Amino acid sequence: MQQVAITGTGLFTPSDSISNEELVAAFNKYVDLYNNEHADAIEAGDVSALAHSSPEFITKASGIKSRYVVDKTGILDPDRLVPHIPERANEEQSLQCEMAVAAAREAMAAAQCGPEDIDAVIVACSNLQRPYPAVAIEVQQALGIQGFAFDMNVACSSATFGIAQASGVIRDGLAKRVLMVNPEICSGHLNFADRDSHFIFGDVCTAVIIEDANLNSGGFLVRDIRLKTMFSNNIRNNFGFLNRADEAGVGQPDKLFIQEGRKVFKEVCPAVANLIVTQLESLDVPATGLRRMWLHQANLNMNDLIARKVLGRQPSEDEAPVILDEYANTSSAGSVIAFHKHQSDLRQGDLGILCSFGAGYSIGSVVLQKR
C-alpha cells in the first residue's frame, strides 16, 4: 500500500488573548446586570438568579487558563459578550481564508514545498463561515494552488478525519501532496453568557502537509488511522440555514454551542481509550512503545483519564503534552497544536498518537512514526 507522511505543520495564533481573570470579570458584570434587571422576577421565583464564576472554577473544571480570540473587545463587553467580526465584501479575502493562508505558509516552509507542489486543499473545521463557495477553494486560489479543494466538518475530529481524507486521496492517486488546514473561529459559536461553557473555546488555525512518502524523507510516517462515530445529542449546535424557516427558533440558545458535559466525559473517554488500545494491539505495539500522545486538548481531566487508561498509569507532561492551558479548546486544531509544538525532540523510529474526539460523537486516531 502507498505510504503517506506528514512532512510539515503550521500555526496561526490571533494577537488577542483573554485570561480567565479578564473573562470572569466581564461575565460577573453581566451576571450583576442580569440579576438587577430581573430582580422582581427572581424574588417572585419566576426566574433563577445567575451565579458568579471564578478563575479557580474554570481552571479546576478544564485546565484552561487563557485563550486566543480574533476579537476580545466584544467578548469582554458585558452588554455584548459576542466578538466583533465584521462581514467582509465578497471581493475581500474571508477571515478563515486569511488565517488558513498564514498557517499554510508555515507548514509549506516546514515541508520544504511551495504552492506549485500541492495538488489539493482540504479545509477541515467545526465552524465554516459559509456553505459555499468552499473556503478551501478560496484558500486554493489565494495561494495559487492547482488541482482541487473541498471543505469538510466532523466537529472536533475534523483535523484527524482530514488527515484520513488526504491520505486516501494520495493513495488513490488523485494527488501527491495535500494541504489540510483547520481555521477554527470557535468564539463565534460560544455562548459567553453561559457559566458552564463560556470559558471553553479559543480561536486559531493549524495546517498540515500530507504527501506521498517517496517525495520527502522527513517528517512522520502515517502508520495507521482509525475513525469512529456514534450519534449523540450531548454536544450540539443547531444553527443553520433552515432556522429562517422557523421564526420561533431564531435566537434560541441551542443555535450556539451546548453540551451535557458530565455525560460527554463519561461516554467519550472510555470510547477513545478503547479505540487507541485496540489500534495499538492491531499494530502489535505495546502502550510502553508510545513516545508521545498528542490528545485533543478539550479538557485536561479528559486527557488525563484517557492517557491513564491507555498507559495504565498517570502520564508525564512529556508523554501527553498540554497546550489547552494557553489556547483553551480550539476544536479540531487542538491536537495539531500539541503536535506542532511538541514533536522536534522525537528521534527516528519513535511512535506517537495524534487523537481527537468530540461532537457526533466522533473519534479520529492517527499513529505516527518519526522518520
Secondary structure in CASP SS format (residue, H / E / C, confidence):
PFRMAT SS
TARGET T0000
AUTHOR 0000-0000-0000
METHOD secondary structure of the structure
MODEL  1
M C 1.00
Q C 1.00
Q C 1.00
V E 1.00
A E 1.00
I E 1.00
T E 1.00
G E 1.00
T E 1.00
G E 1.00
L E 1.00
F E 1.00
T C 1.00
P C 1.00
S C 1.00
D E 1.00
S E 1.00
I E 1.00
S E 1.00
N H 1.00
E H 1.00
E H 1.00
L H 1.00
V H 1.00
A H 1.00
A H 1.00
F H 1.00
N H 1.00
K H 1.00
Y H 1.00
V H 1.00
D H 1.00
L H 1.00
Y H 1.00
N H 1.00
N H 1.00
E H 1.00
H C 1.00
A H 1.00
D H 1.00
A H 1.00
I H 1.00
E H 1.00
A H 1.00
G C 1.00
D C 1.00
V C 1.00
S C 1.00
A C 1.00
L C 1.00
A C 1.00
H C 1.00
S C 1.00
S C 1.00
P H 1.00
E H 1.00
F H 1.00
I H 1.00
T H 1.00
K H 1.00
A H 1.00
S H 1.00
G C 1.00
I C 1.00
K C 1.00
S E 1.00
R E 1.00
Y E 1.00
V E 1.00
V C 1.00
D C 1.00
K C 1.00
T C 1.00
G C 1.00
I C 1.00
L C 1.00
D C 1.00
P C 1.00
D C 1.00
R C 1.00
L C 1.00
V C 1.00
P C 1.00
H C 1.00
I C 1.00
P C 1.00
E C 1.00
R C 1.00
A C 1.00
N C 1.00
E C 1.00
E C 1.00
Q C 1.00
S C 1.00
L H 1.00
Q H 1.00
C H 1.00
E H 1.00
M H 1.00
A H 1.00
V H 1.00
A H 1.00
A H 1.00
A H 1.00
R H 1.00
E H 1.00
A H 1.00
M H 1.00
A H 1.00
A H 1.00
A H 1.00
Q C 1.00
C C 1.00
G C 1.00
P H 1.00
E H 1.00
D H 1.00
I C 1.00
D C 1.00
A E 1.00
V E 1.00
I E 1.00
V E 1.00
A E 1.00
C C 1.00
S C 1.00
N C 1.00
L C 1.00
Q C 1.00
R C 1.00
P C 1.00
Y C 1.00
P C 1.00
A C 1.00
V H 1.00
A H 1.00
I H 1.00
E H 1.00
V H 1.00
Q H 1.00
Q H 1.00
A H 1.00
L H 1.00
G C 1.00
I C 1.00
Q C 1.00
G C 1.00
F E 1.00
A E 1.00
F E 1.00
D E 1.00
M E 1.00
N C 1.00
V C 1.00
A H 1.00
C H 1.00
S H 1.00
S H 1.00
A H 1.00
T H 1.00
F H 1.00
G H 1.00
I H 1.00
A H 1.00
Q H 1.00
A H 1.00
S H 1.00
G H 1.00
V H 1.00
I H 1.00
R H 1.00
D C 1.00
G C 1.00
L C 1.00
A C 1.00
K C 1.00
R E 1.00
V E 1.00
L E 1.00
M E 1.00
V E 1.00
N E 1.00
P E 1.00
E E 1.00
I E 1.00
C H 1.00
S H 1.00
G H 1.00
H H 1.00
L C 1.00
N C 1.00
F C 1.00
A C 1.00
D C 1.00
R C 1.00
D C 1.00
S C 1.00
H C 1.00
F C 1.00
I C 1.00
F E 1.00
G C 1.00
D E 1.00
V E 1.00
C E 1.00
T E 1.00
A E 1.00
V E 1.00
I E 1.00
I E 1.00
E E 1.00
D E 1.00
A H 1.00
N H 1.00
L H 1.00
N C 1.00
S C 1.00
G C 1.00
G C 1.00
F E 1.00
L E 1.00
V E 1.00
R E 1.00
D E 1.00
I E 1.00
R E 1.00
L E 1.00
K E 1.00
T E 1.00
M C 1.00
F C 1.00
S C 1.00
N C 1.00
N C 1.00
I E 1.00
R E 1.00
N C 1.00
N C 1.00
F C 1.00
G C 1.00
F H 1.00
L H 1.00
N H 1.00
R H 1.00
A H 1.00
D C 1.00
E H 1.00
A H 1.00
G H 1.00
V C 1.00
G C 1.00
Q C 1.00
P H 1.00
D H 1.00
K H 1.00
L C 1.00
F C 1.00
I E 1.00
Q E 1.00
E C 1.00
G H 1.00
R H 1.00
K H 1.00
V H 1.00
F H 1.00
K H 1.00
E H 1.00
V H 1.00
C H 1.00
P H 1.00
A H 1.00
V H 1.00
A H 1.00
N H 1.00
L H 1.00
I H 1.00
V H 1.00
T H 1.00
Q H 1.00
L H 1.00
E H 1.00
S H 1.00
L C 1.00
D C 1.00
V C 1.00
P C 1.00
A H 1.00
T H 1.00
G H 1.00
L E 1.00
R E 1.00
R E 1.00
M E 1.00
W E 1.00
L C 1.00
H C 1.00
Q C 1.00
A C 1.00
N C 1.00
L H 1.00
N H 1.00
M H 1.00
N H 1.00
D H 1.00
L H 1.00
I H 1.00
A H 1.00
R H 1.00
K H 1.00
V H 1.00
L H 1.00
G C 1.00
R C 1.00
Q C 1.00
P C 1.00
S C 1.00
E C 1.00
D C 1.00
E C 1.00
A C 1.00
P C 1.00
V C 1.00
I C 1.00
L H 1.00
D H 1.00
E H 1.00
Y H 1.00
A C 1.00
N E 1.00
T C 1.00
S H 1.00
S H 1.00
A H 1.00
G H 1.00
S H 1.00
V H 1.00
I H 1.00
A H 1.00
F H 1.00
H H 1.00
K H 1.00
H C 1.00
Q C 1.00
S C 1.00
D C 1.00
L C 1.00
R C 1.00
Q C 1.00
G C 1.00
D C 1.00
L E 1.00
G E 1.00
I E 1.00
L E 1.00
C E 1.00
S E 1.00
F E 1.00
G E 1.00
A C 1.00
G C 1.00
Y C 1.00
S E 1.00
I E 1.00
G E 1.00
S E 1.00
V E 1.00
V E 1.00
L E 1.00
Q E 1.00
K E 1.00
R C 1.00
END
